[in-house]
Amino acid sequence: MITAGVYLFFIFPIFLDTFYLFVLPLFVSSGINAEYGEDYVKFCVLNTLMGGGGSFSAGGPGKGMYTRLYLQVLNRYHWIYSALALNHPYQETGLFTINGSCHPNHGWDLVQVLIKQFKEMGQGINHGELERAKTQLKSTLLMNLEYRNIILEDIGRQVVASGHRKTAPELCAMIDSVTPHQISEIVMKMLKNRPSVGAFGDLKYVPSFEEIEAAFERENGELTNRITHFLLRGARGGAAKTGLIKH
């Protein structure tokens, strides 16, 4: 049985518990050389499709503004500072996460939004957004391989991880072969695992791990005690927790 293991993250901003809350739900994905290693490229496409980033980012166009997390999260909720999908592949397993940050007063809301995004990933991907994600992933791959030092690193990584190297045309063909049904399949397989949850900051309004796990098990992904949460919002009493990692 593959488990998520330990996920460590280090953050050092000043006054973090006052102004920022970071939440990271994690699920087991596919490794490069694992039993279900053929899902590795599918998770790369899913990661590109979800995308995300900060609520403001300089640097010009072409930065994934049509990814799901920009359209459905950052463009809808002004109080979310960042929302970003990340896939961490290893040799035998992997980790997939959507991490988010906001003001601590919106902790409950942020967790609910992230759970909804996980649940909606398995409810259907339209052809347009999938093709956009595949094109963006191929573009990133080919632009990176224009540099000799990256080509050398790519050869080394692939040979160490799998014993052979796939060329750029082979990888592009694998990306092109991904279908909406395959994305839904790997998401449903991923969500059958128990989540791991990491959070850092003022956790006063963050649901417990048990509440988060129960929400993932519900078909609609809804957290409970929403009315109580809103009645308590703004109350600053009680000692604030400053960190949580549980799986």
QUIVEN-V536044 format. One record per residue. N is the residue number from 1. BURIAL is I if it has 24 or more other C-alpha atoms within 12 Angstrom, else O. D_CENTER is the distance of its C-alpha to the mean C-alpha in whole Angstrom. Layout:
N&BURIAL&D_CENTER  N&BURIAL&D_CENTER
This chain:
1&O&22  2&O&19  3&O&17  4&I&14  5&O&17  6&O&16  7&I&13  8&O&15  9&O&14  10&O&17  11&O&18  12&O&21  13&O&22  14&O&25  15&O&25  16&O&22  17&I&23  18&O&24  19&O&22  20&I&19  21&I&16  22&I&13  23&I&11  24&I&8  25&I&8  26&I&8  27&I&9  28&I&11  29&I&11  30&I&14  31&I&16  32&I&18  33&I&21  34&O&20  35&O&22  36&O&19  37&I&19  38&I&20  39&I&16  40&I&15  41&I&15  42&I&14  43&I&10  44&I&11  45&I&12  46&I&9  47&I&7  48&I&10  49&I&11  50&I&8  51&I&8  52&I&9  53&I&11  54&I&14  55&I&16  56&O&19  57&O&19  58&O&22  59&O&23  60&O&24  61&O&22  62&O&20  63&O&17  64&I&15  65&I&16  66&I&16  67&I&12  68&I&11  69&I&10  70&I&13  71&O&15  72&I&14  73&I&13  74&I&14  75&O&17  76&O&18  77&O&17  78&O&19  79&I&19  80&I&15  81&I&15  82&I&12  83&I&8  84&I&6  85&I&3  86&I&4  87&I&7  88&I&10  89&I&13  90&I&16  91&I&19  92&I&19  93&I&16  94&I&12  95&I&9  96&I&5  97&I&3  98&I&3  99&I&6  100&I&9  101&I&13  102&I&16  103&I&19  104&I&20  105&I&22  106&I&19  107&I&17  108&I&18  109&I&17  110&I&14  111&I&13  112&I&14  113&I&12  114&I&9  115&I&11  116&I&12  117&I&9  118&I&8  119&I&12  120&I&13  121&I&11  122&I&14  123&O&16  124&I&17  125&I&16  126&O&19  127&O&21  128&O&21  129&I&17  130&I&17  131&I&19  132&I&18  133&I&15  134&I&17  135&O&20  136&I&17  137&I&16  138&I&20  139&O&21  140&O&18  141&I&20  142&O&23  143&O&23  144&O&22  145&O&25  146&O&28  147&O&28  148&O&30  149&O&28  150&O&25  151&O&27  152&O&28  153&O&25  154&I&24  155&O&27  156&O&27  157&O&23  158&O&24  159&O&27  160&O&26  161&O&23  162&O&25  163&O&28  164&O&28  165&O&27  166&O&26  167&O&27  168&O&25  169&O&27  170&O&26  171&I&22  172&I&23  173&O&24  174&I&22  175&I&19  176&O&22  177&O&22  178&I&19  179&I&20  180&I&18  181&O&20  182&I&18  183&I&14  184&I&15  185&I&17  186&I&14  187&I&12  188&I&15  189&O&15  190&I&12  191&I&13  192&O&16  193&I&15  194&I&15  195&I&12  196&I&12  197&I&12  198&I&12  199&I&14  200&I&16  201&I&19  202&I&21  203&I&20  204&I&23  205&I&21  206&I&18  207&I&19  208&I&20  209&I&18  210&O&20  211&I&20  212&I&16  213&I&16  214&O&19  215&I&17  216&I&15  217&O&18  218&O&20  219&O&20  220&O&19  221&I&16  222&I&19  223&I&19  224&I&23  225&O&25  226&O&24  227&O&28  228&O&28  229&O&25  230&O&27  231&O&30  232&O&29  233&O&27  234&O&29  235&O&31  236&O&30  237&O&32  238&O&31  239&O&30  240&O&26  241&O&24  242&I&22  243&I&20  244&I&18  245&I&16  246&I&17  247&I&16
